[in-house]
Amino acid sequence: MSILFSDLNLNSNIIEGLKIQGITEPTAIQSTSIIPALENKDIIGEAYTGSGKTLAYLLPLFHKIDVSKREMQGLILVPTHELAIQVENQIKLLAENSSIPVTSLSIIGEVNINNQIKKLKDVKPHIIVGSTGRILDLIKKKKITAHTIKTIVIDEGDNLLDPKRASITKDIIKTTMKDRQLMLFSASIKTETLETAKSLMKEPVILKTETKPTINPNIEHMFMVCERRDKFETLRKLLVAVKPEKAIIFVNDNEDIEITTAKLNYHSKDCFAMTGKLSKEDRKLAIESFKNGNIKILVSSDVTARGLDVEGITHVLHLDLPLKLNEYLHRSGRTARGNAHGASICLVTVKQLSIVKKYEKEFNIKFIQKKVFGGILEDYNFSTENNELKIRSKSHNNKINKSTFHN
């Protein structure tokens, strides 16, 4: 028997607002986290990318906001500008659709701090979404009133509680009252992250059902073997074969991102380079163009794509493999959002095949080797019987749909 939002003790206006968005049933992480969140319990929640974690913390937060008070009550910490903007957009959409007058503001770095201070004064947001460094600055300047904050959410907790940057997050938490609620969500939670989070919380409810982080089962994982010098040409042929509706190509180095984008555009591909050099305005314009289909391909690093939530991404392509094992989980999760299906394809050298095996073991997934043959992406099988390489004539459908995928 499936659980409904009405079973989770949520305000009926919130439920009606979700219906306008076409959301009628809670996902697994939402159905397990919302009731303890409403009970003000601290929560540590792990669920694969695209499983609805944002609403898992926003819905109970919305329910508890006292809109009669013009004061800050919720603080959502995120690692990237893009994620801050996306979460704020979801807050505004839910406020409009539910007719609950919750106000919000995104606070990020690399933006004029005086303008942000003015907006904080004018808007008096119930919920602030933002990057840790700038938020801590504003708390120290007494422009964010930490003592009125009732709930803190740490989104992408594996990033914000990473040992290299956890101190800022901890400093923010220390400025709030001891009876505040703390919720952490992430697609992957390492043992050290879990222990750090538990040390900050009061008897947290831990929603981490698997011993290892899971990846959306609606993603098909593939790899193609080529020499390093041939990776770009292989990528170009791959794009011709799969004709992605929307795709993200991952490249590790900013300079290589720009070079790859220039080469692909020379070959008449609709690409845009998402580098760390982009201004906030240019990033926002690029993502909007990607969402509405004017740009079909983003070439990006892990940093600029973290938390990117765009519907309709059919393919994630790895020109470079991620530098950290868990980043494969976050990269591949850019596709198959919600109930959609998608493909994640790695371009690897022979020496990198061991890394593919590590992904299979770590995330309990299976990779299929592929090859572009006659402009079509097909399975690439090795026959031990006669020592010949054979191509099974099973083409990869250009349009991603449920029937395309298999285990």
TIBAMAR-655554 format. One record per residue (C-alpha): chain; x, y, z. Coordinates in Angstrom, 3 decimals. Layout:
TIBAMAR-655554
+-----+----------+----------+----------+
: mol :       c1 :       c2 :       c3 :
+-----+----------+----------+----------+
:   A :        X :        Y :        Z :
...
+-----+----------+----------+----------+
This chain:
TIBAMAR-655554
+-----+----------+----------+----------+
: mol :       c1 :       c2 :       c3 :
+-----+----------+----------+----------+
:   A :    0.000 :    0.000 :    0.000 :
:   A :    1.522 :    3.295 :   -1.105 :
:   A :    1.858 :    6.226 :    1.310 :
:   A :    0.175 :    9.526 :    0.413 :
:   A :    1.160 :   13.046 :    1.489 :
:   A :   -2.092 :   13.143 :    3.474 :
:   A :   -0.703 :   10.305 :    5.616 :
:   A :    2.282 :   12.457 :    6.632 :
:   A :    0.411 :   15.075 :    8.725 :
:   A :    1.237 :   17.915 :    6.325 :
:   A :   -0.792 :   21.104 :    5.998 :
:   A :   -3.518 :   20.540 :    3.373 :
:   A :   -2.471 :   23.747 :    1.562 :
:   A :    1.001 :   22.255 :    1.029 :
:   A :   -0.533 :   19.073 :   -0.400 :
:   A :   -2.700 :   21.107 :   -2.785 :
:   A :    0.350 :   23.133 :   -3.804 :
:   A :    2.220 :   19.928 :   -4.650 :
:   A :   -0.683 :   18.755 :   -6.816 :
:   A :   -0.313 :   21.889 :   -8.952 :
:   A :    3.301 :   20.803 :   -9.556 :
:   A :    2.048 :   17.343 :  -10.536 :
:   A :    3.418 :   15.754 :   -7.352 :
:   A :    0.863 :   13.458 :   -5.728 :
:   A :    2.846 :   10.730 :   -3.933 :
:   A :    5.927 :   11.052 :   -1.703 :
:   A :    9.191 :    9.401 :   -2.696 :
:   A :   10.872 :    6.910 :   -0.359 :
:   A :   13.074 :    9.511 :    1.365 :
:   A :   10.107 :   11.893 :    1.748 :
:   A :    7.818 :    9.238 :    3.248 :
:   A :   10.434 :    8.239 :    5.855 :
:   A :   11.772 :   11.691 :    6.804 :
:   A :    8.774 :   14.063 :    6.863 :
:   A :    7.063 :   12.815 :   10.056 :
:   A :   10.231 :   12.800 :   12.223 :
:   A :   11.096 :   16.222 :   10.756 :
:   A :    7.672 :   17.543 :   11.779 :
:   A :    8.389 :   16.190 :   15.255 :
:   A :   11.511 :   18.415 :   15.378 :
:   A :   13.878 :   15.456 :   15.424 :
:   A :   17.378 :   15.805 :   14.029 :
:   A :   17.752 :   13.805 :   10.809 :
:   A :   20.553 :   12.298 :    8.739 :
:   A :   19.142 :   11.204 :    5.384 :
:   A :   20.907 :    9.454 :    2.517 :
:   A :   19.151 :    8.892 :   -0.809 :
:   A :   20.324 :    8.799 :   -4.406 :
:   A :   20.499 :   11.970 :   -6.477 :
:   A :   17.119 :   12.818 :   -7.996 :
:   A :   15.106 :   11.031 :   -5.285 :
:   A :   13.369 :   14.135 :   -3.918 :
:   A :   15.627 :   15.149 :   -1.015 :
:   A :   14.898 :   18.876 :   -1.475 :
:   A :   11.180 :   18.456 :   -0.805 :
:   A :   11.982 :   15.973 :    1.976 :
:   A :   13.285 :   18.894 :    4.046 :
:   A :   11.302 :   21.780 :    2.500 :
:   A :    7.833 :   20.342 :    3.147 :
:   A :    8.187 :   19.971 :    6.931 :
:   A :   10.044 :   23.292 :    7.074 :
:   A :    7.135 :   24.999 :    5.260 :
:   A :    4.657 :   23.339 :    7.608 :
:   A :    6.442 :   24.711 :   10.689 :
:   A :    7.145 :   28.290 :    9.536 :
:   A :    5.131 :   30.832 :   11.528 :
:   A :    4.232 :   33.315 :    8.775 :
:   A :    2.773 :   35.752 :   11.329 :
:   A :    6.352 :   36.528 :   12.374 :
:   A :    8.628 :   38.459 :   10.027 :
:   A :   11.817 :   36.783 :   11.173 :
:   A :   14.332 :   34.206 :    9.968 :
:   A :   13.262 :   30.697 :   10.989 :
:   A :   14.955 :   28.323 :    8.551 :
:   A :   18.511 :   28.199 :    7.215 :
:   A :   19.501 :   25.940 :    4.308 :
:   A :   23.226 :   25.546 :    3.691 :
:   A :   24.329 :   24.472 :    0.195 :
:   A :   27.746 :   24.064 :   -1.470 :
:   A :   27.099 :   25.838 :   -4.806 :
:   A :   25.429 :   28.951 :   -6.206 :
:   A :   23.350 :   26.880 :   -8.640 :
:   A :   21.899 :   24.744 :   -5.875 :
:   A :   21.064 :   27.833 :   -3.784 :
:   A :   19.137 :   29.349 :   -6.688 :
:   A :   17.324 :   26.075 :   -7.437 :
:   A :   16.262 :   25.554 :   -3.822 :
:   A :   15.027 :   29.149 :   -3.575 :
:   A :   13.069 :   28.724 :   -6.806 :
:   A :   11.378 :   25.637 :   -5.317 :
:   A :   10.536 :   27.589 :   -2.153 :
:   A :    8.966 :   30.418 :   -4.188 :
:   A :    7.016 :   27.918 :   -6.327 :
:   A :    5.688 :   26.082 :   -3.282 :
:   A :    4.769 :   29.372 :   -1.580 :
:   A :    2.831 :   30.491 :   -4.652 :
:   A :    1.070 :   27.176 :   -5.285 :
:   A :    0.156 :   26.564 :   -1.636 :
:   A :   -0.838 :   30.200 :   -0.940 :
:   A :    1.361 :   30.085 :    2.166 :
:   A :    3.223 :   33.429 :    2.306 :
:   A :    6.657 :   32.039 :    3.171 :
:   A :    9.397 :   34.481 :    2.139 :
:   A :   12.923 :   33.465 :    1.151 :
:   A :   16.256 :   34.813 :   -0.011 :
:   A :   19.374 :   33.238 :   -1.498 :
:   A :   22.670 :   34.474 :   -0.038 :
:   A :   25.822 :   33.518 :   -1.952 :
:   A :   29.408 :   34.699 :   -2.281 :
:   A :   30.797 :   36.787 :   -5.154 :
:   A :   27.790 :   39.109 :   -4.845 :
:   A :   27.813 :   42.626 :   -3.398 :
:   A :   27.356 :   42.129 :    0.348 :
:   A :   25.779 :   45.574 :    0.878 :
:   A :   23.026 :   44.736 :   -1.609 :
:   A :   22.404 :   41.485 :    0.273 :
:   A :   22.198 :   43.338 :    3.590 :
:   A :   19.589 :   45.689 :    2.074 :
:   A :   17.546 :   42.741 :    0.762 :
:   A :   17.674 :   41.018 :    4.148 :
:   A :   16.272 :   44.175 :    5.723 :
:   A :   13.574 :   44.676 :    3.058 :
:   A :   12.428 :   41.057 :    2.610 :
:   A :   12.892 :   39.779 :    6.178 :
:   A :   12.939 :   36.213 :    4.819 :
:   A :   11.542 :   33.276 :    6.762 :
:   A :   14.042 :   30.987 :    4.995 :
:   A :   17.588 :   31.790 :    3.893 :
:   A :   19.369 :   29.552 :    1.380 :
:   A :   23.039 :   30.081 :    0.804 :
:   A :   26.745 :   29.351 :    0.846 :
:   A :   28.416 :   28.894 :    4.217 :
:   A :   31.147 :   31.555 :    3.917 :
:   A :   28.846 :   34.459 :    3.116 :
:   A :   26.208 :   33.387 :    5.632 :
:   A :   28.797 :   33.241 :    8.427 :
:   A :   30.012 :   36.722 :    7.426 :
:   A :   26.486 :   38.102 :    7.719 :
:   A :   25.880 :   36.373 :   11.049 :
:   A :   29.079 :   37.956 :   12.413 :
:   A :   27.884 :   41.330 :   11.127 :
:   A :   24.584 :   40.655 :   12.951 :
:   A :   22.611 :   40.986 :    9.708 :
:   A :   21.322 :   37.415 :    9.993 :
:   A :   19.672 :   36.882 :   13.385 :
:   A :   20.877 :   33.383 :   14.208 :
:   A :   18.966 :   33.155 :   17.518 :
:   A :   15.575 :   33.083 :   15.727 :
:   A :   16.561 :   30.176 :   13.452 :
:   A :   14.613 :   27.070 :   14.435 :
:   A :   15.828 :   24.654 :   11.719 :
:   A :   19.142 :   24.279 :    9.903 :
:   A :   19.388 :   22.064 :    6.810 :
:   A :   22.751 :   20.905 :    5.488 :
:   A :   22.174 :   19.971 :    1.844 :
:   A :   24.902 :   17.930 :    0.082 :
:   A :   26.196 :   17.136 :    3.558 :
:   A :   29.119 :   15.041 :    2.319 :
:   A :   30.505 :   18.255 :    0.800 :
:   A :   29.746 :   20.742 :    3.574 :
:   A :   30.998 :   18.436 :    6.338 :
:   A :   34.102 :   17.401 :    4.437 :
:   A :   37.063 :   17.794 :    6.835 :
:   A :   38.495 :   20.622 :    4.679 :
:   A :   35.428 :   22.837 :    5.006 :
:   A :   33.438 :   21.493 :    7.966 :
:   A :   34.722 :   24.209 :   10.330 :
:   A :   32.628 :   26.958 :    8.670 :
:   A :   29.454 :   24.856 :    8.863 :
:   A :   30.178 :   24.070 :   12.516 :
:   A :   30.765 :   27.760 :   13.276 :
:   A :   27.365 :   28.639 :   11.805 :
:   A :   25.623 :   25.949 :   13.872 :
:   A :   27.325 :   27.229 :   17.059 :
:   A :   25.712 :   30.667 :   16.598 :
:   A :   22.185 :   29.224 :   16.802 :
:   A :   20.181 :   28.171 :   19.862 :
:   A :   20.835 :   24.690 :   21.256 :
:   A :   17.217 :   23.586 :   20.822 :
:   A :   17.273 :   24.189 :   17.054 :
:   A :   16.633 :   21.289 :   14.700 :
:   A :   19.432 :   20.058 :   12.432 :
:   A :   18.829 :   18.023 :    9.257 :
:   A :   21.480 :   16.690 :    6.889 :
:   A :   20.796 :   15.175 :    3.472 :
:   A :   23.154 :   13.788 :    0.854 :
:   A :   23.355 :   11.225 :   -1.932 :
:   A :   26.354 :    9.674 :   -0.165 :
:   A :   27.354 :    9.842 :    3.472 :
:   A :   30.820 :    8.621 :    4.392 :
:   A :   31.556 :    7.183 :    7.830 :
:   A :   33.478 :   10.307 :    8.904 :
:   A :   30.637 :   12.561 :    7.699 :
:   A :   28.145 :   10.456 :    9.626 :
:   A :   30.211 :   10.691 :   12.818 :
:   A :   30.670 :   14.467 :   12.425 :
:   A :   26.933 :   14.952 :   11.868 :
:   A :   26.040 :   12.800 :   14.890 :
:   A :   28.390 :   14.867 :   17.078 :
:   A :   26.409 :   17.999 :   16.162 :
:   A :   22.970 :   16.467 :   16.714 :
:   A :   20.691 :   15.207 :   19.481 :
:   A :   19.819 :   11.519 :   18.984 :
:   A :   19.355 :   11.868 :   15.214 :
:   A :   17.039 :    9.697 :   13.156 :
:   A :   19.373 :    8.038 :   10.646 :
:   A :   17.725 :    7.194 :    7.314 :
:   A :   20.568 :    5.288 :    5.712 :
:   A :   19.163 :    1.937 :    4.761 :
:   A :   22.004 :    0.689 :    2.578 :
:   A :   25.520 :   -0.157 :    3.711 :
:   A :   26.725 :    1.524 :    0.516 :
:   A :   25.353 :    4.629 :   -1.259 :
:   A :   22.877 :    3.785 :   -4.006 :
:   A :   22.485 :    5.096 :   -7.533 :
:   A :   19.131 :    5.630 :   -9.228 :
:   A :   18.229 :    2.245 :  -10.812 :
:   A :   16.807 :    4.088 :  -13.844 :
:   A :   20.339 :    4.942 :  -15.042 :
:   A :   22.133 :    2.653 :  -17.503 :
:   A :   25.914 :    2.669 :  -17.046 :
:   A :   28.219 :    2.217 :  -20.031 :
:   A :   31.857 :    2.626 :  -20.993 :
:   A :   33.877 :    2.930 :  -24.173 :
:   A :   37.592 :    2.076 :  -24.380 :
:   A :   39.930 :    4.308 :  -26.389 :
:   A :   43.417 :    5.801 :  -26.299 :
:   A :   43.707 :    9.054 :  -24.364 :
:   A :   44.607 :   10.963 :  -27.545 :
:   A :   41.443 :    9.624 :  -29.210 :
:   A :   39.014 :   10.622 :  -26.454 :
:   A :   37.696 :   13.751 :  -28.144 :
:   A :   37.090 :   12.008 :  -31.481 :
:   A :   35.339 :    9.171 :  -29.631 :
:   A :   33.202 :   11.735 :  -27.806 :
:   A :   32.274 :   13.444 :  -31.070 :
:   A :   31.212 :   10.115 :  -32.646 :
:   A :   29.297 :    9.219 :  -29.499 :
:   A :   27.291 :   12.452 :  -29.626 :
:   A :   26.411 :   11.792 :  -33.275 :
:   A :   25.268 :    8.276 :  -32.372 :
:   A :   23.103 :    9.007 :  -29.313 :
:   A :   21.815 :   12.474 :  -30.313 :
:   A :   21.164 :   13.540 :  -26.699 :
:   A :   18.162 :   15.733 :  -25.955 :
:   A :   20.175 :   17.265 :  -23.109 :
:   A :   23.624 :   16.202 :  -21.921 :
:   A :   26.376 :   17.139 :  -19.490 :
:   A :   29.974 :   16.355 :  -20.430 :
:   A :   32.295 :   16.187 :  -17.427 :
:   A :   35.872 :   17.456 :  -17.754 :
:   A :   38.168 :   17.924 :  -14.759 :
:   A :   40.219 :   20.971 :  -15.780 :
:   A :   38.793 :   24.459 :  -16.505 :
:   A :   41.113 :   25.000 :  -19.466 :
:   A :   40.152 :   21.619 :  -20.944 :
:   A :   36.478 :   22.535 :  -20.497 :
:   A :   36.935 :   25.589 :  -22.727 :
:   A :   39.021 :   23.680 :  -25.305 :
:   A :   36.498 :   20.818 :  -25.475 :
:   A :   33.595 :   23.253 :  -25.849 :
:   A :   35.348 :   25.182 :  -28.632 :
:   A :   36.083 :   21.956 :  -30.538 :
:   A :   32.526 :   20.669 :  -30.209 :
:   A :   31.042 :   23.981 :  -31.325 :
:   A :   33.391 :   23.880 :  -34.328 :
:   A :   31.690 :   20.583 :  -35.171 :
:   A :   28.268 :   22.286 :  -34.901 :
:   A :   27.331 :   21.001 :  -31.445 :
:   A :   25.247 :   23.247 :  -29.204 :
:   A :   27.661 :   23.504 :  -26.249 :
:   A :   28.372 :   25.875 :  -23.412 :
:   A :   31.398 :   25.859 :  -21.081 :
:   A :   30.429 :   25.922 :  -17.382 :
:   A :   33.657 :   27.023 :  -15.721 :
:   A :   34.416 :   28.553 :  -12.347 :
:   A :   35.244 :   31.833 :  -14.117 :
:   A :   31.612 :   32.529 :  -15.012 :
:   A :   29.786 :   35.320 :  -13.220 :
:   A :   26.596 :   34.571 :  -11.300 :
:   A :   24.531 :   36.195 :  -14.066 :
:   A :   26.219 :   34.207 :  -16.861 :
:   A :   25.775 :   30.942 :  -14.942 :
:   A :   22.105 :   31.694 :  -14.411 :
:   A :   21.575 :   32.530 :  -18.089 :
:   A :   23.414 :   29.366 :  -19.178 :
:   A :   21.311 :   27.124 :  -16.947 :
:   A :   18.082 :   28.772 :  -18.115 :
:   A :   19.143 :   28.273 :  -21.747 :
:   A :   19.967 :   24.643 :  -20.948 :
:   A :   16.586 :   24.136 :  -19.285 :
:   A :   14.604 :   25.591 :  -22.191 :
:   A :   16.610 :   23.705 :  -24.813 :
:   A :   18.491 :   26.580 :  -26.450 :
:   A :   21.678 :   24.892 :  -25.244 :
:   A :   21.712 :   21.103 :  -25.547 :
:   A :   25.096 :   20.320 :  -24.018 :
:   A :   26.910 :   21.686 :  -20.965 :
:   A :   30.627 :   20.990 :  -20.588 :
:   A :   31.343 :   21.223 :  -16.878 :
:   A :   33.517 :   20.305 :  -13.917 :
:   A :   32.254 :   18.559 :  -10.778 :
:   A :   32.221 :   21.877 :   -8.919 :
:   A :   29.972 :   23.797 :  -11.319 :
:   A :   27.591 :   20.860 :  -11.846 :
:   A :   27.146 :   19.968 :   -8.158 :
:   A :   23.467 :   20.121 :   -7.265 :
:   A :   22.398 :   21.001 :  -10.828 :
:   A :   18.759 :   19.900 :  -11.101 :
:   A :   17.492 :   20.087 :  -14.677 :
:   A :   14.698 :   17.912 :  -16.013 :
:   A :   15.189 :   16.036 :  -19.265 :
:   A :   18.949 :   15.363 :  -19.121 :
:   A :   19.204 :   12.136 :  -21.094 :
:   A :   22.962 :   11.582 :  -21.007 :
:   A :   25.900 :   12.171 :  -18.679 :
:   A :   29.225 :   11.744 :  -20.488 :
:   A :   32.553 :   11.450 :  -18.669 :
:   A :   35.405 :   12.652 :  -20.890 :
:   A :   37.506 :   12.590 :  -17.705 :
:   A :   36.707 :   10.229 :  -14.859 :
:   A :   36.023 :   11.955 :  -11.530 :
:   A :   38.962 :   12.404 :   -9.176 :
:   A :   36.982 :   10.983 :   -6.238 :
:   A :   35.017 :    7.726 :   -6.295 :
:   A :   31.820 :    9.213 :   -4.818 :
:   A :   31.716 :   11.967 :   -7.439 :
:   A :   30.617 :    9.346 :   -9.987 :
:   A :   27.420 :    8.985 :   -7.952 :
:   A :   26.770 :   12.746 :   -8.026 :
:   A :   27.669 :   13.084 :  -11.713 :
:   A :   25.490 :   10.240 :  -12.948 :
:   A :   22.624 :   11.522 :  -10.803 :
:   A :   22.262 :   14.570 :  -13.066 :
:   A :   20.242 :   12.295 :  -15.384 :
:   A :   17.106 :   10.227 :  -14.627 :
:   A :   15.619 :   12.802 :  -12.260 :
:   A :   12.419 :   11.610 :  -10.582 :
:   A :   10.987 :    8.713 :  -12.582 :
:   A :   12.855 :    9.473 :  -15.811 :
:   A :   15.504 :    7.210 :  -17.363 :
:   A :   18.984 :    8.122 :  -18.542 :
:   A :   22.468 :    6.969 :  -19.472 :
:   A :   25.907 :    7.561 :  -17.978 :
:   A :   28.814 :    6.835 :  -20.345 :
:   A :   32.524 :    6.817 :  -19.402 :
:   A :   35.312 :    7.207 :  -21.958 :
:   A :   38.224 :    5.236 :  -20.517 :
:   A :   41.701 :    4.038 :  -21.409 :
:   A :   42.696 :    0.415 :  -20.819 :
:   A :   44.487 :    1.498 :  -17.623 :
:   A :   41.279 :    3.090 :  -16.326 :
:   A :   39.207 :   -0.101 :  -16.592 :
:   A :   40.089 :   -0.902 :  -12.964 :
:   A :   38.309 :    2.327 :  -11.930 :
:   A :   35.137 :    1.188 :  -13.715 :
:   A :   35.352 :   -2.049 :  -11.704 :
:   A :   35.591 :    0.032 :   -8.517 :
:   A :   32.383 :    1.893 :   -9.459 :
:   A :   30.628 :   -1.444 :  -10.004 :
:   A :   31.729 :   -2.730 :   -6.608 :
:   A :   31.153 :    0.496 :   -4.662 :
:   A :   27.681 :    1.269 :   -6.020 :
:   A :   26.503 :   -2.260 :   -6.875 :
:   A :   25.959 :   -1.420 :  -10.538 :
:   A :   26.835 :   -3.080 :  -13.837 :
:   A :   28.616 :   -1.360 :  -16.732 :
:   A :   28.101 :   -2.418 :  -20.347 :
:   A :   30.911 :   -1.899 :  -22.851 :
:   A :   29.832 :   -0.007 :  -25.966 :
:   A :   31.247 :    0.926 :  -29.350 :
:   A :   30.080 :    3.298 :  -32.081 :
:   A :   29.644 :    1.219 :  -35.229 :
:   A :   28.159 :    2.703 :  -38.410 :
:   A :   26.963 :    5.764 :  -36.504 :
:   A :   25.082 :    3.626 :  -33.948 :
:   A :   25.988 :    2.870 :  -30.332 :
:   A :   26.073 :   -0.894 :  -29.877 :
:   A :   27.125 :   -3.489 :  -27.323 :
:   A :   30.730 :   -4.610 :  -27.640 :
:   A :   31.224 :   -8.250 :  -26.652 :
:   A :   34.311 :  -10.424 :  -26.485 :
:   A :   33.901 :  -14.029 :  -27.586 :
:   A :   36.394 :  -16.299 :  -25.780 :
:   A :   35.409 :  -19.229 :  -27.994 :
:   A :   37.123 :  -18.012 :  -31.158 :
:   A :   39.176 :  -15.118 :  -29.719 :
:   A :   37.330 :  -12.566 :  -31.851 :
:   A :   35.701 :   -9.280 :  -30.968 :
:   A :   32.031 :   -9.360 :  -31.935 :
:   A :   29.469 :   -6.617 :  -31.964 :
:   A :   26.001 :   -7.662 :  -30.939 :
:   A :   23.509 :   -5.847 :  -33.149 :
:   A :   21.577 :   -4.155 :  -30.447 :
:   A :   21.471 :   -0.425 :  -30.990 :
:   A :   21.132 :    2.167 :  -28.266 :
:   A :   17.869 :    3.989 :  -28.895 :
:   A :   18.475 :    7.681 :  -29.582 :
:   A :   15.479 :    8.641 :  -27.458 :
:   A :   15.837 :    7.510 :  -23.862 :
:   A :   12.826 :    5.556 :  -22.673 :
:   A :   12.071 :    2.763 :  -20.247 :
:   A :   12.302 :   -0.030 :  -22.835 :
:   A :   15.855 :    0.968 :  -23.690 :
:   A :   17.249 :   -0.077 :  -20.343 :
:   A :   18.210 :   -3.443 :  -19.032 :
:   A :   20.281 :   -4.857 :  -16.167 :
+-----+----------+----------+----------+
